[in-house]
Amino acid sequence: MPSIDLSGKVAVVTGSGRGLGLAYAHALAAHGASVVVNDVDEAVAEAAVKSIGEAGGKAVAEVVPVGSSEAAERLVNRAVEEFGRLDVLVTNAGILRDKVLWKMTDEDFDAVITTHLKGTFTCARAAAVRMREQGEGGSLILVGSPAGQRGNFGQTNYAAAKAGIAAMTRTWSMELGRANITVNAIVPVAATAMTETIPAFAPYIEAMRGGEPLPDFLRKGEGFGTPEDCAALVPFLASEAARGVTGQCVGIGGDKVALWSHPQEIRAAYADGGWTPGALADAWPTSVGAELQSVGIPAPKFPEA
């Protein structure tokens, strides 16, 4: 089994004061990387830094809300000032403002897009500039979601942002390939404050926090586990072992890791001279429209009582 050694590498992990982001920061530090922890709450950020230090890692905190170019520059500059370089960026910062379309306000939409989508863009741009200047490659690890891959009820803003992140992953992998900078998205599924709000998951998460393991039908069947289960993917993608992996969306959770497909045409039909609306209506049921694609995150399959 190859050893994952990130000694000498420096990482910025946005939104890493708690939850999945903290698990990513711990995993990177445990494999030798120095980490810039980011959160909007100073006490939370400092507690994260302390926990990494107590585990034998190196970390500093940069307290700033992600989204603006100024925030991105602060994060990159902090890495360089403290540790001399930047090798890894993990864009985990995010917020939720869930509402159905007809109830979602401009403010709800803009807040989520600013943090998730624009924040990923500004931080990745600042990191790419620095990594290209260093001339030694690097790793951009963007954080997606099943909602961005398939849509999710009540999450117009969040699903749009995460779908955009998947598209940016593919685009940037092409643009940054010559600089030896890999760009991948992870699609984590874990017991977090967000998934705890789903009634079907809530009792299992509560039991887990009481010391009980999650059952196999969740860990394997649903690919659902702890934040720490998802964290293993981050050091791997940041390492030389994944130097040939770029432009991919990789799901992880519980005992499961999976590769998401890219959108592609699955059926086609042709009409000499082009299509008319009537010809489309006639051909649709037996050609392109014979097997329409499903939408939404599949409901979890729980064992019968």
C-alpha positions in Angstrom: 0.0 0.0 0.0 1.6 3.3 -1.0 2.4 5.8 1.7 0.7 9.2 1.5 3.3 11.7 2.6 2.5 15.4 2.4 5.5 16.6 4.4 6.6 20.0 3.3 3.3 20.8 1.6 1.0 23.6 2.7 -2.8 23.6 2.4 -5.6 26.1 2.8 -8.9 24.6 3.8 -11.8 27.0 3.8 -14.7 26.5 6.2 -12.6 24.2 8.3 -13.5 25.2 11.9 -15.9 22.2 12.3 -17.6 19.4 10.5 -16.3 18.1 7.2 -13.8 21.0 6.8 -12.2 20.2 10.2 -12.0 16.5 9.2 -10.2 17.5 6.0 -7.8 19.8 7.8 -7.0 17.1 10.4 -6.4 14.5 7.6 -4.0 16.7 5.7 -2.1 17.6 8.9 -1.9 14.0 9.9 -0.1 13.2 6.7 2.4 16.0 7.1 0.9 19.1 5.6 0.9 22.5 7.3 -2.7 23.8 7.2 -4.3 27.2 7.2 -7.7 26.8 9.0 -10.4 29.2 7.9 -13.7 30.0 9.6 -15.9 33.1 10.3 -15.8 32.4 14.0 -12.5 33.2 15.6 -13.1 30.9 18.7 -14.0 28.0 16.4 -11.0 28.5 14.2 -8.6 28.7 17.1 -10.1 25.6 18.7 -9.6 23.8 15.4 -5.9 24.9 15.3 -5.4 23.8 18.8 -6.9 20.3 18.1 -4.6 19.9 15.1 -1.6 20.9 17.2 -2.5 18.6 20.0 -2.6 15.8 17.4 0.9 16.6 16.3 0.1 18.7 13.3 0.9 22.3 12.3 -1.9 24.8 11.7 -2.7 28.5 11.9 -6.1 30.3 11.6 -7.3 32.9 9.2 -10.7 34.3 10.2 -12.5 35.7 7.2 -15.8 35.0 5.3 -15.1 33.4 2.0 -16.4 35.0 -1.2 -14.5 38.1 -2.0 -11.2 38.4 -3.8 -9.8 40.1 -0.8 -10.6 37.1 1.4 -9.0 34.7 -1.1 -5.8 36.8 -1.2 -5.7 36.8 2.6 -5.9 33.1 2.8 -3.2 32.5 0.2 -1.0 35.2 1.7 -1.3 33.7 5.2 -0.1 30.3 3.8 2.9 31.9 2.2 3.7 34.2 5.2 3.5 31.3 7.7 4.8 28.4 5.8 6.5 29.8 2.7 4.3 28.3 -0.1 0.9 26.9 -1.1 0.4 23.4 -2.6 -3.2 22.4 -1.8 -6.5 24.3 -1.7 -9.7 22.7 -0.4 -12.8 24.9 -1.0 -15.2 23.6 1.7 -16.8 26.8 3.0 -20.5 27.0 2.6 -23.9 28.0 4.0 -27.5 27.0 3.4 -30.6 29.1 2.7 -33.1 26.4 1.7 -36.4 27.5 0.3 -38.6 26.4 -2.7 -38.3 28.6 -5.8 -41.4 30.8 -5.2 -40.3 31.6 -1.7 -36.6 32.1 -2.2 -35.4 35.7 -2.0 -32.7 37.5 -3.8 -30.7 37.6 -0.6 -31.2 33.8 0.0 -29.9 33.1 -3.5 -27.0 35.6 -3.5 -25.7 34.6 -0.1 -25.3 30.9 -1.1 -23.9 31.6 -4.5 -21.4 34.1 -3.1 -20.0 31.7 -0.5 -20.1 28.4 -2.5 -19.6 29.4 -6.1 -17.9 32.8 -6.1 -15.9 31.7 -3.0 -14.6 28.7 -4.9 -13.8 30.8 -7.9 -11.9 33.5 -6.0 -10.0 31.2 -3.8 -9.1 28.8 -6.7 -7.9 31.8 -8.8 -5.7 33.2 -6.1 -4.3 29.7 -5.4 -3.7 29.0 -9.1 -1.8 32.2 -9.5 0.5 31.3 -6.6 1.0 27.7 -7.6 1.9 28.8 -11.2 4.4 31.2 -9.8 6.0 28.5 -7.8 6.2 26.3 -10.8 5.9 23.0 -8.9 2.3 22.1 -9.5 -0.4 21.7 -6.9 -3.8 20.4 -6.1 -7.2 22.2 -6.1 -9.8 20.1 -4.3 -13.2 21.5 -4.7 -16.2 20.4 -2.7 -19.4 19.4 -4.5 -22.6 17.7 -3.4 -25.1 15.1 -4.7 -27.5 18.1 -5.0 -25.2 19.6 -7.6 -25.1 16.3 -9.5 -28.8 15.6 -9.5 -30.7 18.5 -8.0 -32.6 18.6 -4.7 -36.0 19.9 -3.6 -35.8 23.3 -1.9 -32.1 23.9 -2.8 -32.2 26.1 -6.0 -29.2 28.1 -4.8 -27.1 25.3 -3.3 -27.7 22.9 -6.2 -26.9 25.6 -8.8 -23.7 26.5 -6.9 -22.5 22.8 -6.6 -23.4 22.1 -10.2 -21.3 25.1 -11.2 -18.4 23.8 -9.1 -18.5 20.5 -11.0 -18.3 22.4 -14.3 -15.4 24.5 -13.0 -13.6 21.4 -12.0 -13.7 20.1 -15.5 -12.8 23.5 -17.0 -9.9 24.2 -14.7 -8.4 20.7 -15.1 -7.9 21.6 -18.7 -6.6 25.1 -18.1 -4.2 24.2 -15.3 -2.9 20.8 -16.7 0.2 22.3 -18.3 1.1 23.8 -14.9 0.9 20.3 -13.3 -2.0 21.5 -11.1 -4.7 18.8 -10.6 -8.3 19.9 -10.1 -10.9 17.5 -8.7 -14.2 17.7 -6.9 -15.2 15.6 -4.0 -18.8 14.7 -3.4 -19.1 13.9 0.3 -22.0 12.3 2.1 -21.7 12.3 5.9 -23.5 12.8 9.2 -23.4 16.5 9.6 -25.6 19.3 11.0 -27.3 19.4 7.6 -28.0 15.7 7.2 -29.2 15.5 10.8 -32.2 17.6 9.7 -33.4 14.7 7.5 -35.8 12.8 9.8 -34.9 9.3 8.4 -31.2 9.9 9.3 -31.7 11.7 12.6 -32.1 8.6 14.9 -29.0 6.9 13.5 -26.9 10.0 13.8 -28.0 10.4 17.4 -27.2 6.8 18.2 -23.7 7.3 16.5 -23.0 10.2 18.8 -23.9 8.0 21.7 -21.2 5.5 20.6 -23.1 3.1 18.4 -21.7 2.4 15.0 -23.7 3.2 11.9 -25.3 0.1 10.4 -23.9 -1.5 7.2 -27.0 -0.6 5.2 -26.1 3.1 5.7 -22.3 2.8 5.5 -22.3 0.5 2.4 -25.7 0.8 0.8 -26.1 4.5 1.1 -22.4 5.4 1.4 -23.2 7.4 4.5 -20.8 7.7 7.4 -18.8 10.2 9.5 -17.0 13.3 8.3 -13.8 11.4 9.0 -14.8 8.7 6.6 -14.9 11.4 3.8 -11.6 13.0 4.8 -9.4 10.2 3.5 -10.0 11.3 -0.1 -8.4 14.7 0.5 -4.8 13.7 1.3 -5.0 11.1 -1.5 -6.0 13.7 -4.1 -3.3 16.1 -2.7 -0.6 13.5 -3.0 1.7 12.2 -5.7 -0.3 9.0 -5.8 -3.1 11.0 -7.5 -0.9 13.1 -9.8 -2.6 11.6 -12.8 -6.2 12.2 -11.5 -7.7 15.4 -12.6 -11.1 16.8 -13.8 -13.0 14.2 -11.8 -16.0 14.3 -9.4 -15.4 11.6 -6.8 -18.1 10.6 -4.2 -17.2 9.3 -0.8 -19.0 8.4 2.4 -19.1 5.6 4.9 -17.4 2.5 3.3 -18.1 3.7 -0.3 -16.0 5.6 -2.8 -17.4 6.2 -6.3 -16.7 8.0 -9.5 -19.5 10.3 -10.8 -20.0 10.4 -14.6 -19.8 13.5 -16.7 -23.0 14.7 -18.5 -23.1 13.2 -22.0 -25.6 12.6 -24.8 -27.3 9.2 -24.3 -29.7 9.2 -27.3 -29.9 11.0 -30.6 -32.2 11.1 -33.6 -31.9 12.8 -37.0 -34.2 14.4 -39.5 -33.1 15.3 -43.1 -33.2 19.1 -43.4 -33.8 19.6 -39.7 -36.6 19.2 -37.3 -40.1 20.7 -37.1 -42.2 20.8 -33.9 -44.6 18.2 -35.4 -41.8 15.9 -36.4 -40.3 16.2 -32.9 -43.7 15.3 -31.3 -44.0 12.3 -33.6 -40.5 10.9 -33.1 -40.0 11.8 -29.4 -41.7 8.9 -27.7 -39.7 6.2 -29.6 -36.4 7.9 -30.0 -34.8 10.6 -27.8 -37.6 10.6 -25.2 -37.9 6.8 -24.9 -36.1 6.8 -21.5 -36.0 10.2 -19.7 -33.5 10.8 -17.0 -34.5 10.9 -13.3 -33.9 13.9 -11.1 -33.2 14.4 -7.4 -31.2 12.5 -4.8 -32.6 9.0 -4.5 -34.4 8.4 -1.2 -32.4 6.2 1.2 -33.3 2.6 1.4 -34.0 1.6 5.0 -34.6 -2.0 6.0 -38.2 -2.9 6.7 -39.2 -2.9 10.3 
